[in-house]
Amino acid sequence: MRGKKILCVLLALLLAVSLAPAPAWAQSEKQEIQVTIQTGTGTSAQVALSWEDSWFAQEPSQYQQGLAQASMVLSAAAYSQGQGEELTNALTGLGFEQVELCHYAPEEKEAEDQVAYAFGCKKLADTDKTLVAVVIQGTDGSAQWRSNFRIGEGTEHQGFALARDEMMEQLDSYLATLSDDEPLFFLTGHSRGAAVANLAAQRLTEEGQPVYCCTFATPATVQKEAITEETPGIFNIISPQDPIPRLPLAAWGYGRYGQDRFLPSQSSRADYAQMQEEAAPLYQDLTGLSLPDAEGCRNTDRLIALLEALAPFPADYIQRQFTLGSLIPRQITLAEYFQYLSDILGGAADQTQAAFVFLSSLQGDLAPLSQALRSLRGEDSLFYSHIMAYYLSWLSLGKKALDTQCAYLRLSSETPLSPAFQEDEELGFFRDLPLGQSLTLTGEEKGLLKIERYQKGARQDTLLYVLPAGETQLTASWEPELSGPDGPLSPAPSFADVAEEAWYYEDVSWCAAQGLLEGDGQFFFPQQTVNRAMAVTALYRLAGSPGVSRASFSDVAEDAWYAAPCAWAQENGIAQGDEAGLFHPESPVTRQEMAAFFCRFAGGQSQGDALAGFADESQVSQWAREPLSWSVEQGLMEGVSPNLLSPQSSLTRSQLAALSARFEKMG
């Protein structure tokens, strides 16, 4: 009997608990306010921000779409023009008090290792819980761009970590003014702000604080080996087509804290076209522009592949030297390259146009990188897939627009794949795959690029195919075919600095396959100036590398790699030394000198004067008129423009490759 009474009491208590209303703060009414945001295209817009205190009754590990959308609006408002009034109005409109803004004053924007941010606090309805908001602005000012590109040698990205440390110090001071010793924390930010929020949320979590964090377009922040377990309250929302979240490179071991969520991409969603139609109206309303027609991850993948080839290891980023073309004698590192770009981005009124001009002007080893960056340019933004309006538009579609995993590059050569590729008029068929999806691969053989596959930083070997229309089944064993004078050649080495669309691509590929010109295994250095040693070596190899006696030049060592070519050139009257018996192997070769070398090699003789049509004919040295005229008649030497021959300009390696290939075709 006693047991039955106890059981009845327990059942009554259980029923009472189950029928008890949820805390009022978990049932709080939805708020909606209008917020002024920056779109990322140089314009501002008014958007609705919906808010519910009940979000913070859920576990931080639970992803909440409403909180993510509100976070993105606040992150866009954080780019407030002036001194942060738009962000202040947004926070106070949501009921936050004691709003403090830091580093929004114009004179503070040039401080390198900091960000602008706002703190606010509010009592959650009918509870003793305090919510502390930390909303962080993205990059604003050239100094912060420099900080973005300063990776450092520690576990965490140096520029982001220093900004986090400064912000956390101010947050500690702010918390000291509050009565609640155990508040909840809400953090958000976009781009640089996202990176700082990511690092700050991790530190707060390590301190045992409850954290709700949504970041957007989040760069990599930390070495993956330092991530011992997944941080439950951090959600990073990124676009697979956005290059910024893939920097610093996963190949260097970088990742970010928390869980990633991926926006739709033509490369990852079969329903992308339909979803784009749904997202386009908001993008139009926000920016006055059409939502860009995406090409999938192709251009972003190309950029990442180039960066990996240029700097396979983090040390290469700050140490490896690259040429800027024949007109700029000095060399620079990738770190310096991005330093120059960051100074332009921070200092120009029209950042997009200024950056485009900078990228278009560069030649040399980094020209393919500049070209890859230009391919990601938006109508009114440097990277269309990175701006706030782009993220807001896709997030407006709700949870259906997000994937929990994404393979950035995904063509397996072994498994049948479906659905079919999207067709591209210039490149043929191209498609990336979401993880776990198969695709049927058809098309005629055209091009093959070896590249890496990514899944949250994990690397796997894969092949990226670019195909024209056709019905031929492609198999993994196929390799691109290069044509030589005697028929097909074996595949040539590929060079990271020789883009397929470069005018000299086929010439360099042919010369490399023939062994006439070589790179260092990864780079060809197409804009590097040719010296006399290189010039005679190319001709010597064209001649079949015959046996020769020892060179008699005092500046050509017997064991020098160019000793035999120099001796051969002297024996055959192609290149001689000076009166002092010096060959000057390191001296640069001009275009007219190379024409003379080829003319002597072929025993050529001009049939007239083919130089009369060039405006710079008077710049041709008298001794070079005959051989240069012959080379023009034979179609060997072409002008740098329709009416300029530029005879005194130094010859580049790409030009030498073109001359060698044309000479061989002359028979």
C-alpha positions as CSV (number, residue, x, y, z in Angstrom):
1,M,0.0,0.0,0.0
2,R,2.8,2.3,0.9
3,G,4.5,1.6,-2.4
4,K,1.3,2.5,-4.3
5,K,1.1,5.8,-2.5
6,I,4.7,6.6,-3.4
7,L,4.1,5.7,-7.0
8,C,1.0,7.9,-7.2
9,V,2.9,10.8,-5.7
10,L,5.7,10.3,-8.3
11,L,3.2,10.1,-11.1
12,A,1.5,13.3,-10.0
13,L,4.8,15.1,-9.8
14,L,5.7,13.9,-13.2
15,L,2.4,15.1,-14.6
16,A,2.8,18.5,-13.0
17,V,6.3,18.9,-14.4
18,S,5.1,17.9,-17.9
19,L,2.2,20.3,-17.8
20,A,4.2,23.2,-16.3
21,P,4.7,26.1,-18.8
22,A,8.2,26.7,-20.2
23,P,10.1,29.6,-18.8
24,A,8.8,32.9,-20.1
25,W,12.1,33.8,-21.6
26,A,11.9,30.6,-23.7
27,Q,8.5,31.6,-24.9
28,S,9.3,35.3,-25.5
29,E,7.6,36.9,-28.5
30,K,9.5,37.4,-31.7
31,Q,10.9,40.9,-32.2
32,E,11.4,42.5,-35.6
33,I,13.2,45.7,-36.3
34,Q,14.6,47.4,-39.4
35,V,18.3,47.6,-39.7
36,T,20.6,49.5,-42.0
37,I,23.4,47.3,-43.3
38,Q,26.3,47.6,-45.8
39,T,25.9,45.2,-48.7
40,G,29.6,44.8,-49.8
41,T,29.0,46.5,-53.1
42,G,29.5,50.1,-51.8
43,T,25.8,50.6,-51.0
44,S,23.7,50.4,-47.9
45,A,20.2,48.8,-47.5
46,Q,17.4,48.4,-45.1
47,V,16.6,44.9,-44.0
48,A,14.3,43.3,-41.4
49,L,16.0,41.6,-38.4
50,S,13.9,39.0,-36.5
51,W,15.0,38.1,-33.0
52,E,13.9,35.7,-30.3
53,D,15.4,35.4,-26.8
54,S,14.2,31.8,-26.8
55,W,17.1,30.9,-29.0
56,F,19.4,31.0,-25.9
57,A,17.3,28.5,-24.1
58,Q,18.5,25.9,-26.5
59,E,21.9,24.1,-26.2
60,P,24.7,26.0,-27.9
61,S,25.5,22.9,-29.9
62,Q,22.1,23.1,-31.7
63,Y,22.2,24.9,-35.0
64,Q,19.4,27.5,-35.3
65,Q,18.6,29.0,-38.6
66,G,16.8,32.0,-37.2
67,L,19.9,32.9,-35.0
68,A,22.2,32.5,-38.0
69,Q,20.1,34.9,-40.1
70,A,19.9,37.5,-37.4
71,S,23.7,37.1,-36.9
72,M,24.4,37.8,-40.5
73,V,22.3,41.0,-40.4
74,L,24.2,42.2,-37.4
75,S,27.5,41.3,-39.0
76,A,26.5,43.4,-42.1
77,A,25.4,46.2,-39.8
78,A,28.9,46.1,-38.1
79,Y,30.3,47.6,-41.3
80,S,28.6,50.9,-40.1
81,Q,29.7,54.0,-42.0
82,G,30.6,56.8,-39.7
83,Q,31.2,55.8,-36.1
84,G,29.0,52.8,-35.7
85,E,25.6,54.4,-35.4
86,E,23.9,51.7,-37.5
87,L,25.2,48.9,-35.3
88,T,24.3,50.8,-32.1
89,N,20.8,51.3,-33.4
90,A,20.4,47.6,-34.2
91,L,21.6,46.4,-30.8
92,T,19.5,49.0,-28.8
93,G,16.5,48.2,-31.0
94,L,16.8,44.5,-29.9
95,G,16.8,45.6,-26.2
96,F,20.6,45.5,-25.6
97,E,21.8,48.0,-23.0
98,Q,25.2,49.4,-22.1
99,V,26.2,49.3,-25.8
100,E,29.9,50.1,-26.2
101,L,31.7,50.5,-29.5
102,C,35.4,50.2,-29.9
103,H,37.7,51.4,-32.7
104,Y,35.1,52.9,-34.9
105,A,36.7,56.4,-34.8
106,P,38.3,57.2,-38.2
107,E,41.8,57.7,-36.6
108,E,41.7,54.1,-35.2
109,K,41.1,52.4,-38.6
110,E,44.8,52.3,-39.4
111,A,45.7,50.3,-36.3
112,E,47.0,47.1,-37.8
113,D,46.2,44.3,-35.3
114,Q,42.7,45.2,-34.2
115,V,39.1,45.2,-35.3
116,A,36.1,47.4,-34.6
117,Y,33.5,45.8,-32.4
118,A,30.5,46.4,-30.2
119,F,29.5,45.0,-26.8
120,G,25.9,45.0,-25.5
121,C,24.0,43.2,-22.7
122,K,20.4,42.4,-22.0
123,K,18.4,40.4,-19.4
124,L,16.7,37.6,-21.1
125,A,13.0,37.8,-20.4
126,D,11.8,36.8,-16.9
127,T,15.1,35.2,-15.9
128,D,18.3,36.2,-14.1
129,K,20.4,35.3,-17.2
130,T,22.3,38.0,-19.0
131,L,23.2,37.7,-22.6
132,V,26.4,39.5,-23.7
133,A,26.6,40.3,-27.5
134,V,29.9,40.7,-29.2
135,V,29.5,41.9,-32.8
136,I,32.8,42.3,-34.8
137,Q,33.4,44.2,-38.0
138,G,35.3,42.8,-40.9
139,T,38.3,44.4,-42.6
140,D,38.2,48.2,-42.7
141,G,41.5,49.9,-43.6
142,S,44.7,49.0,-45.3
143,A,46.4,48.1,-42.1
144,Q,43.9,45.5,-41.4
145,W,44.3,44.0,-44.8
146,R,48.0,43.7,-44.0
147,S,47.1,41.9,-40.8
148,N,44.9,39.5,-42.7
149,F,47.8,38.4,-44.8
150,R,50.3,38.1,-41.9
151,I,50.0,34.5,-41.0
152,G,52.9,34.2,-38.6
153,E,54.6,31.0,-37.4
154,G,52.4,30.1,-34.4
155,T,49.5,27.7,-34.0
156,E,47.0,30.5,-34.7
157,H,46.9,33.0,-37.5
158,Q,49.0,35.9,-36.1
159,G,47.0,38.8,-37.4
160,F,43.6,37.4,-36.3
161,A,45.0,36.2,-32.9
162,L,46.4,39.6,-32.0
163,A,43.1,41.3,-32.8
164,R,41.3,38.6,-30.7
165,D,43.6,39.3,-27.7
166,E,43.0,43.1,-27.8
167,M,39.2,42.5,-28.1
168,M,39.2,40.0,-25.2
169,E,41.1,42.4,-23.0
170,Q,38.4,45.0,-23.6
171,L,35.7,42.4,-23.1
172,D,37.1,41.5,-19.6
173,S,36.8,45.2,-18.7
174,Y,33.3,45.3,-19.9
175,L,32.2,42.2,-18.0
176,A,33.6,43.7,-14.8
177,T,30.9,46.3,-15.0
178,L,28.0,43.7,-15.1
179,S,26.3,42.2,-12.1
180,D,26.0,38.8,-13.6
181,D,29.1,36.7,-13.0
182,E,27.9,33.9,-15.4
183,P,26.5,35.4,-18.5
184,L,25.7,33.8,-21.8
185,F,27.8,34.9,-24.8
186,F,26.7,35.6,-28.4
187,L,29.4,36.4,-31.0
188,T,29.2,37.0,-34.7
189,G,31.2,38.6,-37.5
190,H,31.9,38.4,-41.2
191,S,35.3,37.8,-42.9
192,R,38.1,39.2,-40.7
193,G,35.4,39.8,-38.0
194,A,34.4,36.1,-38.4
195,A,38.0,35.0,-37.9
196,V,38.3,37.0,-34.7
197,A,34.9,35.8,-33.4
198,N,35.9,32.2,-34.2
199,L,39.1,32.5,-32.1
200,A,37.3,34.4,-29.3
201,A,34.5,31.9,-29.1
202,Q,37.0,29.1,-28.8
203,R,38.8,30.8,-25.9
204,L,35.5,31.5,-24.1
205,T,34.5,27.9,-24.5
206,E,37.8,26.7,-23.1
207,E,37.1,29.0,-20.1
208,G,33.8,27.1,-19.5
209,Q,31.5,29.8,-20.8
210,P,28.3,29.1,-22.7
211,V,28.8,30.4,-26.2
212,Y,26.5,30.9,-29.2
213,C,28.6,31.9,-32.2
214,C,27.7,32.3,-35.9
215,T,30.4,33.4,-38.3
216,F,30.3,34.1,-42.0
217,A,32.9,33.9,-44.8
218,T,35.3,32.7,-42.1
219,P,39.0,32.4,-43.0
220,A,41.1,29.6,-41.6
221,T,42.3,30.6,-38.2
222,V,44.3,27.8,-36.6
223,Q,46.5,24.8,-37.4
224,K,44.3,21.7,-37.5
225,E,46.6,19.8,-35.2
226,A,45.7,22.2,-32.4
227,I,41.9,21.4,-32.8
228,T,41.6,18.5,-30.3
229,E,37.8,18.4,-30.4
230,E,34.9,20.1,-32.1
231,T,33.7,23.2,-30.3
232,P,29.9,22.7,-30.1
233,G,28.7,26.3,-30.1
234,I,30.6,27.7,-33.1
235,F,29.0,27.5,-36.6
236,N,30.9,28.8,-39.6
237,I,28.7,29.5,-42.6
238,I,30.7,29.7,-45.8
239,S,30.3,29.6,-49.6
240,P,32.2,26.9,-51.5
241,Q,32.8,29.5,-54.2
242,D,34.3,32.1,-51.8
243,P,38.1,31.9,-51.8
244,I,38.6,33.7,-48.4
245,P,37.5,30.7,-46.2
246,R,40.1,28.6,-48.0
247,L,42.9,30.8,-46.8
248,P,45.4,30.2,-45.3
249,L,45.7,27.1,-47.2
250,A,44.5,23.7,-45.9
251,A,47.6,22.3,-47.5
252,W,49.6,24.2,-44.9
253,G,47.5,22.5,-42.2
254,Y,45.0,25.3,-41.5
255,G,41.4,25.0,-40.5
256,R,39.0,26.7,-38.1
257,Y,37.2,25.9,-34.8
258,G,33.6,24.7,-34.8
259,Q,31.4,23.3,-37.4
260,D,31.1,24.4,-41.1
261,R,27.9,24.9,-42.9
262,F,28.0,25.4,-46.7
263,L,25.9,27.7,-48.9
264,P,24.6,26.3,-52.2
265,S,27.0,26.1,-55.2
266,Q,26.5,25.0,-58.7
267,S,29.3,22.6,-57.9
268,S,27.5,21.0,-55.1
269,R,23.7,21.2,-55.6
270,A,21.7,19.7,-58.3
271,D,18.8,22.1,-57.5
272,Y,21.1,25.1,-57.6
273,A,19.3,26.9,-60.5
274,Q,16.0,26.7,-58.7
275,M,17.5,28.0,-55.5
276,Q,19.3,30.8,-57.3
277,E,16.0,32.0,-58.6
278,E,14.6,32.1,-55.1
279,A,17.7,34.0,-53.7
280,A,18.0,36.5,-56.6
281,P,15.1,38.9,-55.7
282,L,16.6,39.7,-52.3
283,Y,20.1,40.2,-53.8
284,Q,18.5,42.6,-56.4
285,D,16.7,44.5,-53.7
286,L,19.8,44.8,-51.5
287,T,22.3,45.8,-54.2
288,G,20.4,46.8,-57.3
289,L,22.4,44.1,-59.2
290,S,21.6,40.6,-60.5
291,L,22.8,37.7,-58.4
292,P,25.9,36.5,-60.3
293,D,25.6,33.4,-62.4
294,A,27.9,31.1,-60.6
295,E,30.4,28.9,-62.4
296,G,30.8,26.6,-59.5
297,C,34.1,26.3,-57.7
298,R,36.2,26.2,-60.8
299,N,37.8,29.6,-60.6
300,T,38.3,29.3,-56.8
301,D,39.8,25.9,-57.2
302,R,42.2,27.2,-59.8
303,L,43.3,30.0,-57.5
304,I,43.9,27.6,-54.6
305,A,45.8,25.2,-56.8
306,L,48.1,28.0,-58.0
307,L,48.8,29.2,-54.5
308,E,49.6,25.6,-53.4
309,A,52.0,25.3,-56.3
310,L,53.6,28.7,-55.7
311,A,54.0,28.1,-52.0
312,P,53.8,24.3,-51.1
313,F,54.8,25.2,-47.5
314,P,54.1,28.2,-45.2
315,A,57.8,29.2,-45.3
316,D,57.5,29.5,-49.1
317,Y,54.9,32.2,-48.6
318,I,57.4,34.6,-47.0
319,Q,60.7,33.4,-48.5
320,R,60.3,32.2,-52.1
321,Q,61.1,34.9,-54.7
322,F,59.1,35.5,-57.9
323,T,59.7,37.8,-60.9
324,L,57.4,40.6,-62.0
325,G,58.4,40.6,-65.6
326,S,61.2,42.1,-67.7
327,L,60.2,45.7,-67.0
328,I,60.5,45.3,-63.2
329,P,64.0,44.0,-62.3
330,R,63.4,43.1,-58.6
331,Q,61.7,39.9,-57.3
332,I,59.1,39.7,-54.5
333,T,57.6,37.1,-52.2
334,L,54.0,36.1,-52.1
335,A,53.7,37.9,-48.8
336,E,55.0,41.1,-50.4
337,Y,52.6,40.6,-53.4
338,F,49.6,40.4,-51.0
339,Q,51.1,43.3,-49.0
340,Y,50.9,45.5,-52.2
341,L,47.4,44.3,-52.9
342,S,46.3,45.1,-49.3
343,D,47.7,48.6,-49.5
344,I,45.7,49.2,-52.6
345,L,42.5,47.7,-51.1
346,G,42.9,49.8,-48.0
347,G,43.8,53.1,-49.6
348,A,41.7,53.3,-52.8
349,A,38.2,54.9,-52.9
350,D,37.2,52.4,-55.5
351,Q,38.8,49.2,-54.1
352,T,37.5,46.9,-56.8
353,Q,38.7,48.9,-59.7
354,A,42.1,49.7,-58.0
355,A,42.7,46.1,-57.3
356,F,41.7,45.1,-60.8
357,V,44.2,47.6,-62.3
358,F,46.9,46.3,-60.0
359,L,46.3,42.7,-60.9
360,S,46.0,43.4,-64.6
361,S,49.4,45.2,-64.6
362,L,51.5,42.4,-63.2
363,Q,53.5,40.1,-65.4
364,G,56.2,37.6,-64.6
365,D,55.9,34.5,-62.4
366,L,52.8,35.8,-60.6
367,A,50.8,36.7,-63.7
368,P,48.7,33.5,-63.5
369,L,47.9,34.2,-59.9
370,S,46.7,37.7,-60.8
371,Q,44.6,36.3,-63.6
372,A,43.0,33.7,-61.2
373,L,42.2,36.5,-58.7
374,R,40.6,38.6,-61.5
375,S,38.4,35.7,-62.6
376,L,36.6,36.0,-59.2
377,R,35.8,39.6,-59.5
378,G,32.2,40.7,-59.0
379,E,30.4,43.6,-60.7
380,D,31.0,45.9,-57.8
381,S,33.1,43.8,-55.5
382,L,36.5,42.1,-55.5
383,F,35.0,38.7,-54.8
384,Y,31.3,38.5,-55.5
385,S,30.9,35.3,-53.4
386,H,32.3,37.0,-50.3
387,I,30.2,40.0,-49.8
388,M,27.5,40.4,-47.1
389,A,24.6,40.7,-49.6
390,Y,25.5,37.4,-51.1
391,Y,25.5,35.5,-47.8
392,L,22.2,37.3,-46.7
393,S,20.5,36.3,-49.9
394,W,21.3,32.6,-49.7
395,L,20.6,32.5,-45.9
396,S,17.1,33.9,-46.6
397,L,16.1,30.5,-48.1
398,G,16.3,28.9,-44.7
399,K,17.9,25.7,-43.5
400,K,17.4,24.0,-46.9
401,A,20.1,26.1,-48.4
402,L,22.8,24.7,-46.1
403,D,24.9,21.6,-46.4
404,T,26.9,20.1,-43.5
405,Q,29.7,18.9,-45.8
406,C,31.1,19.9,-49.1
407,A,33.8,18.6,-51.4
408,Y,35.4,21.7,-53.0
409,L,36.7,19.7,-55.9
410,R,35.3,16.5,-56.8
411,L,35.9,14.6,-60.0
412,S,36.7,11.0,-59.4
413,S,38.2,9.3,-62.4
414,E,37.3,5.8,-61.3
415,T,33.6,5.9,-60.3
416,P,30.8,6.6,-62.9
417,L,29.4,10.0,-62.2
418,S,25.9,11.5,-62.6
419,P,24.2,13.9,-63.3
420,A,25.8,15.2,-66.5
421,F,28.2,18.1,-66.5
422,Q,27.0,21.7,-67.0
423,E,28.1,22.9,-70.4
424,D,30.5,25.8,-70.8
425,E,30.9,27.3,-74.3
426,E,34.6,28.0,-73.8
427,L,35.8,25.1,-71.7
428,G,33.2,22.4,-72.5
429,F,31.7,20.4,-69.7
430,F,32.6,21.0,-66.1
431,R,31.1,20.0,-62.8
432,D,32.1,19.6,-59.2
433,L,30.4,17.0,-57.0
434,P,29.0,17.0,-53.5
435,L,30.3,14.3,-51.3
436,G,28.7,10.9,-51.9
437,Q,27.2,11.8,-55.2
438,S,28.2,10.0,-58.4
439,L,28.4,11.5,-61.9
440,T,28.5,10.1,-65.5
441,L,31.5,11.5,-67.3
442,T,31.3,11.8,-71.0
443,G,33.1,14.0,-73.5
444,E,36.0,14.2,-76.0
445,E,39.5,14.3,-74.7
446,K,40.7,17.9,-74.4
447,G,42.5,18.8,-71.1
448,L,43.6,17.3,-67.8
449,L,44.7,19.1,-64.7
450,K,46.0,17.2,-61.6
451,I,44.7,18.9,-58.5
452,E,43.8,18.2,-54.9
453,R,40.4,17.4,-53.4
454,Y,39.2,19.1,-50.2
455,Q,36.8,18.2,-47.5
456,K,37.1,20.5,-44.5
457,G,40.9,20.5,-45.1
458,A,41.4,16.8,-45.7
459,R,43.4,16.2,-48.9
460,Q,42.8,13.3,-51.3
461,D,44.2,12.7,-54.8
462,T,41.7,13.5,-57.5
463,L,41.6,14.5,-61.1
464,L,39.9,17.6,-62.5
465,Y,38.7,17.2,-66.1
466,V,37.7,19.9,-68.5
467,L,35.8,18.6,-71.5
468,P,34.2,19.7,-74.7
469,A,30.8,18.4,-75.8
470,G,30.9,14.9,-77.2
471,E,29.9,11.3,-76.6
472,T,33.3,9.7,-76.0
473,Q,33.6,7.9,-72.7
474,L,36.5,9.3,-70.7
475,T,38.6,6.9,-68.6
476,A,41.2,7.5,-65.9
477,S,44.0,6.2,-68.1
478,W,43.8,9.1,-70.6
479,E,46.5,11.7,-70.7
480,P,46.6,14.9,-72.8
481,E,48.4,14.6,-76.1
482,L,51.0,17.1,-77.3
483,S,51.9,17.3,-81.0
484,G,55.5,17.6,-82.1
485,P,57.2,17.8,-85.5
486,D,57.4,14.0,-85.6
487,G,54.0,13.3,-84.2
488,P,52.5,13.0,-80.7
489,L,54.8,13.5,-77.7
490,S,54.5,12.1,-74.2
491,P,52.7,14.4,-71.8
492,A,54.9,17.3,-70.8
493,P,55.6,18.4,-67.2
494,S,53.0,20.9,-66.1
495,F,54.0,24.2,-64.6
496,A,52.0,26.2,-62.0
497,D,52.9,29.5,-63.6
498,V,51.9,28.6,-67.1
499,A,48.2,28.9,-67.5
500,E,46.3,26.9,-70.1
501,E,45.0,30.1,-71.6
502,A,48.4,31.8,-71.9
503,W,49.5,32.5,-75.4
504,Y,52.7,30.5,-74.9
505,Y,51.1,27.5,-73.2
506,E,51.5,25.1,-76.2
507,D,55.0,26.3,-77.0
508,V,56.2,25.8,-73.4
509,S,54.5,22.4,-73.2
510,W,56.2,21.3,-76.4
511,C,59.6,22.6,-75.4
512,A,59.4,20.9,-72.0
513,A,58.3,17.6,-73.6
514,Q,61.3,17.8,-75.9
515,G,63.6,18.7,-73.1
516,L,64.6,21.9,-74.8
517,L,63.7,24.1,-71.9
518,E,63.2,23.1,-68.3
519,G,61.7,24.5,-65.1
520,D,62.5,23.8,-61.5
521,G,59.9,21.0,-61.3
522,Q,57.0,23.3,-60.4
523,F,57.6,26.5,-62.2
524,F,58.8,27.5,-65.7
525,F,59.3,31.2,-64.9
526,P,58.0,32.3,-68.3
527,Q,58.8,36.0,-67.8
528,Q,62.3,35.5,-66.7
529,T,65.0,37.1,-68.9
530,V,67.0,34.7,-71.1
531,N,70.8,35.0,-70.8
532,R,73.4,33.9,-73.3
533,A,73.9,30.6,-71.6
534,M,70.2,29.7,-71.8
535,A,70.0,30.9,-75.4
536,V,72.8,28.8,-76.8
537,T,71.7,25.8,-74.7
538,A,68.3,25.8,-76.4
539,L,69.9,25.9,-79.8
540,Y,72.4,23.2,-78.8
541,R,69.5,20.9,-77.8
542,L,67.7,21.7,-81.0
543,A,70.8,20.5,-82.8
544,G,70.7,17.2,-81.0
545,S,73.3,18.0,-78.3
546,P,76.3,16.8,-80.4
547,G,79.7,16.1,-79.0
548,V,82.0,19.1,-78.7
549,S,85.5,20.1,-77.6
550,R,86.1,22.2,-74.5
551,A,85.1,25.8,-74.6
552,S,87.9,28.3,-74.7
553,F,86.2,31.0,-72.8
554,S,87.8,32.0,-69.5
555,D,84.4,32.6,-67.8
556,V,82.9,29.3,-68.7
557,A,84.0,26.6,-66.3
558,E,84.6,23.1,-67.7
559,D,81.9,21.6,-65.4
560,A,79.4,24.4,-66.0
561,W,76.0,23.1,-67.2
562,Y,76.3,25.3,-70.2
563,A,80.0,24.5,-71.1
564,A,79.1,22.2,-74.0
565,P,76.5,24.5,-75.5
566,C,79.0,27.4,-75.4
567,A,81.7,25.4,-77.0
568,W,79.2,24.2,-79.7
569,A,78.1,27.8,-80.4
570,Q,81.7,29.0,-80.7
571,E,82.6,26.1,-83.1
572,N,79.6,26.7,-85.3
573,G,80.0,30.5,-85.5
574,I,76.7,31.1,-83.7
575,A,77.9,33.0,-80.7
576,Q,81.4,34.3,-80.0
577,G,83.1,35.9,-77.0
578,D,84.7,39.3,-76.7
579,E,88.3,40.4,-77.3
580,A,89.2,39.4,-73.7
581,G,88.1,35.8,-74.3
582,L,84.9,36.1,-72.2
583,F,81.5,34.7,-73.2
584,H,79.5,36.5,-70.6
585,P,77.0,33.6,-70.0
586,E,74.9,35.6,-67.5
587,S,74.4,38.6,-69.8
588,P,70.8,39.1,-71.0
589,V,70.0,38.4,-74.7
590,T,67.9,40.9,-76.7
591,R,65.3,39.9,-79.3
592,Q,67.6,41.0,-82.1
593,E,70.5,39.0,-80.7
594,M,68.4,35.9,-80.5
595,A,67.2,36.4,-84.1
596,A,70.9,36.5,-85.1
597,F,71.6,33.3,-83.3
598,F,68.8,31.5,-85.1
599,C,69.8,32.9,-88.4
600,R,73.4,31.7,-88.1
601,F,72.2,28.3,-86.8
602,A,69.9,27.9,-89.9
603,G,72.4,29.5,-92.3
604,G,69.6,31.9,-93.3
605,Q,69.8,34.9,-95.6
606,S,67.2,37.6,-96.0
607,Q,65.4,38.0,-99.3
608,G,64.6,41.7,-98.8
609,D,63.9,44.1,-96.0
610,A,61.0,42.8,-93.8
611,L,61.6,45.5,-91.2
612,A,60.1,48.5,-93.0
613,G,56.6,47.9,-91.6
614,F,57.7,48.4,-88.0
615,A,57.6,51.8,-86.4
616,D,60.7,51.0,-84.3
617,E,62.8,49.9,-87.3
618,S,65.4,52.6,-86.5
619,Q,66.1,50.9,-83.2
620,V,67.5,47.8,-85.0
621,S,71.3,47.7,-84.8
622,Q,73.0,47.7,-88.2
623,W,74.6,44.4,-87.7
624,A,71.3,42.8,-86.8
625,R,69.2,44.1,-89.7
626,E,70.0,41.1,-92.0
627,P,69.3,38.3,-89.5
628,L,66.3,40.0,-87.9
629,S,64.8,40.6,-91.4
630,W,65.3,36.9,-92.2
631,S,63.6,35.8,-88.9
632,V,60.6,38.0,-89.7
633,E,60.4,36.7,-93.3
634,Q,60.4,33.1,-92.0
635,G,57.6,33.8,-89.5
636,L,60.1,33.1,-86.7
637,M,60.2,36.5,-85.0
638,E,56.9,38.3,-84.6
639,G,56.2,41.8,-83.3
640,V,55.2,42.5,-79.8
641,S,52.3,44.4,-81.4
642,P,51.3,44.8,-85.0
643,N,53.8,47.7,-85.6
644,L,56.4,47.2,-82.9
645,L,59.3,44.7,-83.1
646,S,61.1,45.9,-79.9
647,P,64.5,44.7,-81.0
648,Q,66.4,46.0,-78.0
649,S,64.1,44.4,-75.4
650,S,65.4,41.5,-73.4
651,L,64.1,38.1,-74.5
652,T,61.9,36.2,-72.0
653,R,61.7,32.4,-71.5
654,S,58.2,32.3,-72.9
655,Q,59.4,34.1,-76.1
656,L,62.3,31.7,-76.4
657,A,59.9,28.7,-76.1
658,A,57.8,30.2,-78.9
659,L,60.9,30.8,-81.2
660,S,62.1,27.3,-80.6
661,A,58.7,25.7,-81.4
662,R,58.4,27.9,-84.6
663,F,61.9,27.1,-85.7
664,E,61.3,23.4,-85.4
665,K,58.1,23.7,-87.5
666,M,60.1,25.5,-90.2
667,G,61.8,22.1,-90.9
